[in-house]
Amino acid sequence: MQRISIYTDPEKKLLIIETPFTLQFELRDIAGKLLVTGNKLKQPSIGINIKPFIKGTYTLKIIIDGQQEYKIVEL
């Protein structure tokens, strides 16, 4: 998959996705429940508000040009 950077900003309570590409994303909890879905269009990055979520393991599904990739995210 294309170049992508994913990290958390604990101070701002955001999960940041940086990539120059348009993408779709889904954030799910460990049980598979869909929590957040969205798109990143022309901006260089997107911030997902993680304030309402408890600490734990989550799955981030990213779709770029029809290609899917799953990332494990610790919040």
Biopython code that builds the backbone (N, CA, C, O; Angstrom):
import numpy as np
from Bio.PDB.StructureBuilder import StructureBuilder

atoms = [
    (1, "MET", "N", (0.848, -1.185, 0.000)),
    (1, "MET", "CA", (0.000, 0.000, 0.000)),
    (1, "MET", "C", (0.888, 1.240, 0.000)),
    (1, "MET", "O", (2.064, 1.186, 0.362)),
    (2, "GLN", "N", (0.301, 2.347, -0.411)),
    (2, "GLN", "CA", (1.035, 3.596, -0.513)),
    (2, "GLN", "C", (1.521, 4.095, 0.855)),
    (2, "GLN", "O", (1.148, 3.564, 1.901)),
    (3, "ARG", "N", (2.348, 5.114, 0.810)),
    (3, "ARG", "CA", (2.927, 5.706, 2.020)),
    (3, "ARG", "C", (1.823, 6.250, 2.926)),
    (3, "ARG", "O", (0.973, 7.027, 2.490)),
    (4, "ILE", "N", (1.850, 5.832, 4.192)),
    (4, "ILE", "CA", (0.849, 6.268, 5.160)),
    (4, "ILE", "C", (1.472, 6.269, 6.544)),
    (4, "ILE", "O", (2.285, 5.406, 6.874)),
    (5, "SER", "N", (1.081, 7.251, 7.353)),
    (5, "SER", "CA", (1.576, 7.358, 8.721)),
    (5, "SER", "C", (0.370, 7.460, 9.650)),
    (5, "SER", "O", (-0.542, 8.252, 9.415)),
    (6, "ILE", "N", (0.378, 6.646, 10.707)),
    (6, "ILE", "CA", (-0.712, 6.637, 11.676)),
    (6, "ILE", "C", (-0.108, 6.777, 13.068)),
    (6, "ILE", "O", (0.792, 6.026, 13.441)),
    (7, "TYR", "N", (-0.607, 7.740, 13.827)),
    (7, "TYR", "CA", (-0.116, 7.930, 15.204)),
    (7, "TYR", "C", (-1.176, 8.644, 16.025)),
    (7, "TYR", "O", (-2.123, 9.214, 15.482)),
    (8, "THR", "N", (-1.005, 8.606, 17.333)),
    (8, "THR", "CA", (-1.942, 9.303, 18.219)),
    (8, "THR", "C", (-1.307, 10.580, 18.743)),
    (8, "THR", "O", (-0.090, 10.667, 18.912)),
    (9, "ASP", "N", (-2.149, 11.561, 18.995)),
    (9, "ASP", "CA", (-1.753, 12.800, 19.667)),
    (9, "ASP", "C", (-2.513, 12.800, 20.993)),
    (9, "ASP", "O", (-3.654, 13.258, 21.055)),
    (10, "PRO", "N", (-1.880, 12.283, 22.063)),
    (10, "PRO", "CA", (-2.577, 12.140, 23.337)),
    (10, "PRO", "C", (-3.051, 13.476, 23.922)),
    (10, "PRO", "O", (-4.085, 13.529, 24.589)),
    (11, "GLU", "N", (-2.314, 14.528, 23.679)),
    (11, "GLU", "CA", (-2.683, 15.836, 24.215)),
    (11, "GLU", "C", (-3.989, 16.340, 23.601)),
    (11, "GLU", "O", (-4.841, 16.888, 24.302)),
    (12, "LYS", "N", (-4.139, 16.154, 22.302)),
    (12, "LYS", "CA", (-5.348, 16.609, 21.603)),
    (12, "LYS", "C", (-6.416, 15.522, 21.509)),
    (12, "LYS", "O", (-7.520, 15.774, 21.024)),
    (13, "LYS", "N", (-6.088, 14.304, 21.975)),
    (13, "LYS", "CA", (-7.013, 13.167, 21.926)),
    (13, "LYS", "C", (-7.445, 12.856, 20.489)),
    (13, "LYS", "O", (-8.633, 12.723, 20.193)),
    (14, "LEU", "N", (-6.441, 12.745, 19.604)),
    (14, "LEU", "CA", (-6.703, 12.477, 18.189)),
    (14, "LEU", "C", (-5.875, 11.294, 17.703)),
    (14, "LEU", "O", (-4.744, 11.081, 18.140)),
    (15, "LEU", "N", (-6.464, 10.536, 16.794)),
    (15, "LEU", "CA", (-5.738, 9.551, 16.007)),
    (15, "LEU", "C", (-5.497, 10.216, 14.661)),
    (15, "LEU", "O", (-6.449, 10.588, 13.976)),
    (16, "ILE", "N", (-4.245, 10.368, 14.278)),
    (16, "ILE", "CA", (-3.867, 11.097, 13.064)),
    (16, "ILE", "C", (-3.499, 10.102, 11.961)),
    (16, "ILE", "O", (-2.735, 9.161, 12.178)),
    (17, "ILE", "N", (-4.063, 10.335, 10.777)),
    (17, "ILE", "CA", (-3.699, 9.568, 9.581)),
    (17, "ILE", "C", (-3.132, 10.572, 8.582)),
    (17, "ILE", "O", (-3.814, 11.513, 8.177)),
    (18, "GLU", "N", (-1.869, 10.361, 8.189)),
    (18, "GLU", "CA", (-1.215, 11.233, 7.214)),
    (18, "GLU", "C", (-0.875, 10.439, 5.964)),
    (18, "GLU", "O", (-0.243, 9.385, 6.036)),
    (19, "THR", "N", (-1.298, 10.950, 4.832)),
    (19, "THR", "CA", (-0.970, 10.375, 3.535)),
    (19, "THR", "C", (-1.376, 11.388, 2.470)),
    (19, "THR", "O", (-2.327, 12.140, 2.682)),
    (20, "PRO", "N", (-0.696, 11.432, 1.349)),
    (20, "PRO", "CA", (-1.100, 12.359, 0.283)),
    (20, "PRO", "C", (-2.287, 11.842, -0.529)),
    (20, "PRO", "O", (-2.775, 12.538, -1.419)),
    (21, "PHE", "N", (-2.754, 10.634, -0.233)),
    (21, "PHE", "CA", (-3.789, 9.995, -1.037)),
    (21, "PHE", "C", (-5.173, 10.135, -0.414)),
    (21, "PHE", "O", (-5.317, 10.235, 0.804)),
    (22, "THR", "N", (-6.188, 10.139, -1.275)),
    (22, "THR", "CA", (-7.573, 10.077, -0.827)),
    (22, "THR", "C", (-7.809, 8.686, -0.251)),
    (22, "THR", "O", (-7.355, 7.692, -0.817)),
    (23, "LEU", "N", (-8.520, 8.614, 0.876)),
    (23, "LEU", "CA", (-8.781, 7.318, 1.479)),
    (23, "LEU", "C", (-10.117, 7.299, 2.198)),
    (23, "LEU", "O", (-10.707, 8.341, 2.480)),
    (24, "GLN", "N", (-10.576, 6.098, 2.486)),
    (24, "GLN", "CA", (-11.711, 5.860, 3.353)),
    (24, "GLN", "C", (-11.170, 5.107, 4.556)),
    (24, "GLN", "O", (-10.180, 4.384, 4.446)),
    (25, "PHE", "N", (-11.826, 5.277, 5.719)),
    (25, "PHE", "CA", (-11.369, 4.560, 6.897)),
    (25, "PHE", "C", (-12.535, 4.114, 7.757)),
    (25, "PHE", "O", (-13.624, 4.686, 7.706)),
    (26, "GLU", "N", (-12.282, 3.074, 8.553)),
    (26, "GLU", "CA", (-13.208, 2.580, 9.560)),
    (26, "GLU", "C", (-12.399, 2.255, 10.800)),
    (26, "GLU", "O", (-11.350, 1.617, 10.709)),
    (27, "LEU", "N", (-12.874, 2.686, 11.956)),
    (27, "LEU", "CA", (-12.244, 2.344, 13.226)),
    (27, "LEU", "C", (-13.218, 1.448, 13.979)),
    (27, "LEU", "O", (-14.376, 1.810, 14.187)),
    (28, "ARG", "N", (-12.734, 0.270, 14.387)),
    (28, "ARG", "CA", (-13.566, -0.703, 15.108)),
    (28, "ARG", "C", (-12.910, -1.093, 16.415)),
    (28, "ARG", "O", (-11.685, -1.088, 16.542)),
    (29, "ASP", "N", (-13.751, -1.435, 17.392)),
    (29, "ASP", "CA", (-13.213, -1.903, 18.668)),
    (29, "ASP", "C", (-12.803, -3.361, 18.542)),
    (29, "ASP", "O", (-12.947, -3.956, 17.474)),
    (30, "ILE", "N", (-12.295, -3.940, 19.617)),
    (30, "ILE", "CA", (-11.768, -5.304, 19.600)),
    (30, "ILE", "C", (-12.856, -6.330, 19.280)),
    (30, "ILE", "O", (-12.557, -7.411, 18.772)),
    (31, "ALA", "N", (-14.119, -5.997, 19.574)),
    (31, "ALA", "CA", (-15.241, -6.894, 19.277)),
    (31, "ALA", "C", (-15.729, -6.742, 17.832)),
    (31, "ALA", "O", (-16.598, -7.496, 17.392)),
    (32, "GLY", "N", (-15.179, -5.778, 17.093)),
    (32, "GLY", "CA", (-15.571, -5.566, 15.704)),
    (32, "GLY", "C", (-16.660, -4.529, 15.513)),
    (32, "GLY", "O", (-17.118, -4.311, 14.391)),
    (33, "LYS", "N", (-17.083, -3.883, 16.597)),
    (33, "LYS", "CA", (-18.129, -2.862, 16.503)),
    (33, "LYS", "C", (-17.581, -1.614, 15.804)),
    (33, "LYS", "O", (-16.535, -1.086, 16.183)),
    (34, "LEU", "N", (-18.304, -1.154, 14.780)),
    (34, "LEU", "CA", (-17.903, 0.040, 14.043)),
    (34, "LEU", "C", (-18.105, 1.276, 14.906)),
    (34, "LEU", "O", (-19.207, 1.526, 15.393)),
    (35, "LEU", "N", (-17.033, 2.053, 15.094)),
    (35, "LEU", "CA", (-17.078, 3.244, 15.942)),
    (35, "LEU", "C", (-17.051, 4.536, 15.143)),
    (35, "LEU", "O", (-17.781, 5.478, 15.450)),
    (36, "VAL", "N", (-16.211, 4.579, 14.118)),
    (36, "VAL", "CA", (-16.046, 5.782, 13.307)),
    (36, "VAL", "C", (-15.773, 5.355, 11.869)),
    (36, "VAL", "O", (-15.059, 4.384, 11.620)),
    (37, "THR", "N", (-16.350, 6.090, 10.938)),
    (37, "THR", "CA", (-16.060, 5.879, 9.525)),
    (37, "THR", "C", (-15.944, 7.249, 8.871)),
    (37, "THR", "O", (-16.558, 8.211, 9.333)),
    (38, "GLY", "N", (-15.174, 7.344, 7.816)),
    (38, "GLY", "CA", (-15.030, 8.634, 7.156)),
    (38, "GLY", "C", (-14.124, 8.577, 5.951)),
    (38, "GLY", "O", (-13.683, 7.510, 5.524)),
    (39, "ASN", "N", (-13.855, 9.757, 5.412)),
    (39, "ASN", "CA", (-13.018, 9.925, 4.230)),
    (39, "ASN", "C", (-11.975, 11.000, 4.484)),
    (39, "ASN", "O", (-12.215, 11.952, 5.227)),
    (40, "LYS", "N", (-10.820, 10.839, 3.862)),
    (40, "LYS", "CA", (-9.817, 11.899, 3.816)),
    (40, "LYS", "C", (-9.678, 12.239, 2.353)),
    (40, "LYS", "O", (-9.262, 11.400, 1.555)),
    (41, "LEU", "N", (-10.016, 13.446, 1.997)),
    (41, "LEU", "CA", (-10.006, 13.815, 0.587)),
    (41, "LEU", "C", (-8.714, 14.508, 0.216)),
    (41, "LEU", "O", (-7.722, 13.828, -0.046)),
    (42, "LYS", "N", (-8.680, 15.820, 0.180)),
    (42, "LYS", "CA", (-7.503, 16.536, -0.332)),
    (42, "LYS", "C", (-6.577, 17.063, 0.740)),
    (42, "LYS", "O", (-5.488, 17.542, 0.424)),
    (43, "GLN", "N", (-6.974, 16.990, 2.004)),
    (43, "GLN", "CA", (-6.106, 17.482, 3.071)),
    (43, "GLN", "C", (-4.941, 16.503, 3.291)),
    (43, "GLN", "O", (-5.083, 15.314, 3.006)),
    (44, "PRO", "N", (-3.803, 16.978, 3.790)),
    (44, "PRO", "CA", (-2.652, 16.092, 3.977)),
    (44, "PRO", "C", (-2.826, 15.102, 5.128)),
    (44, "PRO", "O", (-2.170, 14.061, 5.159)),
    (45, "SER", "N", (-3.716, 15.430, 6.079)),
    (45, "SER", "CA", (-3.936, 14.523, 7.207)),
    (45, "SER", "C", (-5.360, 14.680, 7.713)),
    (45, "SER", "O", (-6.059, 15.641, 7.389)),
    (46, "ILE", "N", (-5.766, 13.711, 8.516)),
    (46, "ILE", "CA", (-7.078, 13.768, 9.157)),
    (46, "ILE", "C", (-6.909, 13.344, 10.599)),
    (46, "ILE", "O", (-6.111, 12.458, 10.904)),
    (47, "GLY", "N", (-7.658, 13.975, 11.484)),
    (47, "GLY", "CA", (-7.638, 13.644, 12.900)),
    (47, "GLY", "C", (-8.976, 13.055, 13.318)),
    (47, "GLY", "O", (-10.027, 13.651, 13.083)),
    (48, "ILE", "N", (-8.932, 11.890, 13.934)),
    (48, "ILE", "CA", (-10.132, 11.222, 14.425)),
    (48, "ILE", "C", (-10.186, 11.443, 15.932)),
    (48, "ILE", "O", (-9.236, 11.115, 16.643)),
    (49, "ASN", "N", (-11.277, 11.989, 16.414)),
    (49, "ASN", "CA", (-11.450, 12.238, 17.843)),
    (49, "ASN", "C", (-11.528, 10.911, 18.592)),
    (49, "ASN", "O", (-12.447, 10.125, 18.358)),
    (50, "ILE", "N", (-10.578, 10.653, 19.487)),
    (50, "ILE", "CA", (-10.572, 9.406, 20.244)),
    (50, "ILE", "C", (-10.952, 9.626, 21.705)),
    (50, "ILE", "O", (-10.882, 8.700, 22.513)),
    (51, "LYS", "N", (-11.347, 10.830, 22.039)),
    (51, "LYS", "CA", (-11.701, 11.152, 23.421)),
    (51, "LYS", "C", (-12.788, 10.233, 23.991)),
    (51, "LYS", "O", (-12.685, 9.846, 25.155)),
    (52, "PRO", "N", (-13.831, 9.866, 23.221)),
    (52, "PRO", "CA", (-14.878, 9.028, 23.811)),
    (52, "PRO", "C", (-14.504, 7.548, 23.984)),
    (52, "PRO", "O", (-15.288, 6.787, 24.551)),
    (53, "PHE", "N", (-13.339, 7.132, 23.513)),
    (53, "PHE", "CA", (-12.980, 5.716, 23.545)),
    (53, "PHE", "C", (-12.074, 5.400, 24.732)),
    (53, "PHE", "O", (-11.221, 6.203, 25.110)),
    (54, "ILE", "N", (-12.275, 4.221, 25.311)),
    (54, "ILE", "CA", (-11.423, 3.786, 26.412)),
    (54, "ILE", "C", (-10.089, 3.289, 25.853)),
    (54, "ILE", "O", (-9.977, 2.980, 24.667)),
    (55, "LYS", "N", (-9.089, 3.217, 26.720)),
    (55, "LYS", "CA", (-7.799, 2.681, 26.303)),
    (55, "LYS", "C", (-7.975, 1.224, 25.914)),
    (55, "LYS", "O", (-8.709, 0.473, 26.556)),
    (56, "GLY", "N", (-7.290, 0.846, 24.853)),
    (56, "GLY", "CA", (-7.381, -0.535, 24.408)),
    (56, "GLY", "C", (-6.904, -0.700, 22.986)),
    (56, "GLY", "O", (-6.267, 0.189, 22.421)),
    (57, "THR", "N", (-7.219, -1.847, 22.412)),
    (57, "THR", "CA", (-6.798, -2.204, 21.061)),
    (57, "THR", "C", (-7.968, -2.012, 20.099)),
    (57, "THR", "O", (-9.092, -2.431, 20.373)),
    (58, "TYR", "N", (-7.683, -1.379, 18.982)),
    (58, "TYR", "CA", (-8.682, -1.089, 17.955)),
    (58, "TYR", "C", (-8.125, -1.497, 16.603)),
    (58, "TYR", "O", (-6.913, -1.625, 16.431)),
    (59, "THR", "N", (-9.024, -1.699, 15.643)),
    (59, "THR", "CA", (-8.628, -2.023, 14.279)),
    (59, "THR", "C", (-9.011, -0.867, 13.368)),
    (59, "THR", "O", (-10.151, -0.402, 13.381)),
    (60, "LEU", "N", (-8.054, -0.412, 12.585)),
    (60, "LEU", "CA", (-8.273, 0.654, 11.620)),
    (60, "LEU", "C", (-8.189, 0.049, 10.225)),
    (60, "LEU", "O", (-7.148, -0.467, 9.820)),
    (61, "LYS", "N", (-9.299, 0.121, 9.496)),
    (61, "LYS", "CA", (-9.345, -0.352, 8.113)),
    (61, "LYS", "C", (-9.186, 0.863, 7.212)),
    (61, "LYS", "O", (-9.918, 1.845, 7.339)),
    (62, "ILE", "N", (-8.227, 0.786, 6.306)),
    (62, "ILE", "CA", (-7.948, 1.885, 5.382)),
    (62, "ILE", "C", (-8.121, 1.368, 3.960)),
    (62, "ILE", "O", (-7.624, 0.297, 3.610)),
    (63, "ILE", "N", (-8.830, 2.139, 3.151)),
    (63, "ILE", "CA", (-9.039, 1.775, 1.750)),
    (63, "ILE", "C", (-8.516, 2.910, 0.877)),
    (63, "ILE", "O", (-8.994, 4.042, 0.954)),
    (64, "ILE", "N", (-7.525, 2.589, 0.046)),
    (64, "ILE", "CA", (-6.958, 3.546, -0.910)),
    (64, "ILE", "C", (-7.002, 2.892, -2.282)),
    (64, "ILE", "O", (-6.434, 1.818, -2.483)),
    (65, "ASP", "N", (-7.676, 3.539, -3.224)),
    (65, "ASP", "CA", (-7.796, 3.020, -4.595)),
    (65, "ASP", "C", (-8.257, 1.563, -4.627)),
    (65, "ASP", "O", (-7.747, 0.767, -5.416)),
    (66, "GLY", "N", (-9.213, 1.217, -3.776)),
    (66, "GLY", "CA", (-9.756, -0.135, -3.754)),
    (66, "GLY", "C", (-8.928, -1.151, -2.990)),
    (66, "GLY", "O", (-9.369, -2.284, -2.801)),
    (67, "GLN", "N", (-7.738, -0.771, -2.548)),
    (67, "GLN", "CA", (-6.890, -1.672, -1.770)),
    (67, "GLN", "C", (-7.167, -1.464, -0.283)),
    (67, "GLN", "O", (-7.166, -0.335, 0.206)),
    (68, "GLN", "N", (-7.405, -2.563, 0.427)),
    (68, "GLN", "CA", (-7.684, -2.501, 1.856)),
    (68, "GLN", "C", (-6.462, -2.898, 2.657)),
    (68, "GLN", "O", (-5.705, -3.789, 2.272)),
    (69, "GLU", "N", (-6.288, -2.225, 3.768)),
    (69, "GLU", "CA", (-5.214, -2.550, 4.689)),
    (69, "GLU", "C", (-5.771, -2.397, 6.098)),
    (69, "GLU", "O", (-6.542, -1.477, 6.371)),
    (70, "TYR", "N", (-5.379, -3.300, 6.990)),
    (70, "TYR", "CA", (-5.815, -3.237, 8.379)),
    (70, "TYR", "C", (-4.626, -2.938, 9.267)),
    (70, "TYR", "O", (-3.552, -3.517, 9.105)),
    (71, "LYS", "N", (-4.827, -2.029, 10.204)),
    (71, "LYS", "CA", (-3.783, -1.676, 11.165)),
    (71, "LYS", "C", (-4.339, -1.857, 12.568)),
    (71, "LYS", "O", (-5.492, -1.515, 12.833)),
    (72, "ILE", "N", (-3.537, -2.385, 13.451)),
    (72, "ILE", "CA", (-3.897, -2.467, 14.860)),
    (72, "ILE", "C", (-3.426, -1.185, 15.524)),
    (72, "ILE", "O", (-2.274, -0.779, 15.368)),
    (73, "VAL", "N", (-4.333, -0.546, 16.273)),
    (73, "VAL", "CA", (-4.042, 0.732, 16.906)),
    (73, "VAL", "C", (-4.276, 0.597, 18.396)),
    (73, "VAL", "O", (-5.319, 0.105, 18.826)),
    (74, "GLU", "N", (-3.310, 1.032, 19.181)),
    (74, "GLU", "CA", (-3.446, 1.058, 20.640)),
    (74, "GLU", "C", (-3.772, 2.472, 21.075)),
    (74, "GLU", "O", (-3.001, 3.400, 20.832)),
    (75, "LEU", "N", (-4.911, 2.630, 21.716)),
    (75, "LEU", "CA", (-5.311, 3.946, 22.220)),
    (75, "LEU", "C", (-5.169, 3.976, 23.722)),
    (75, "LEU", "O", (-5.455, 4.997, 24.349)),
]
sb = StructureBuilder()
sb.init_structure("model")
sb.init_model(0)
sb.init_chain("A")
sb.init_seg("    ")
for serial, (resi, resn, name, xyz) in enumerate(atoms, 1):
    if name == "N":
        sb.init_residue(resn, " ", resi, " ")
    sb.init_atom(name, np.array(xyz, "f"), 0.0, 1.0, " ", f" {name:<3s}", serial, name[0])
structure = sb.get_structure()
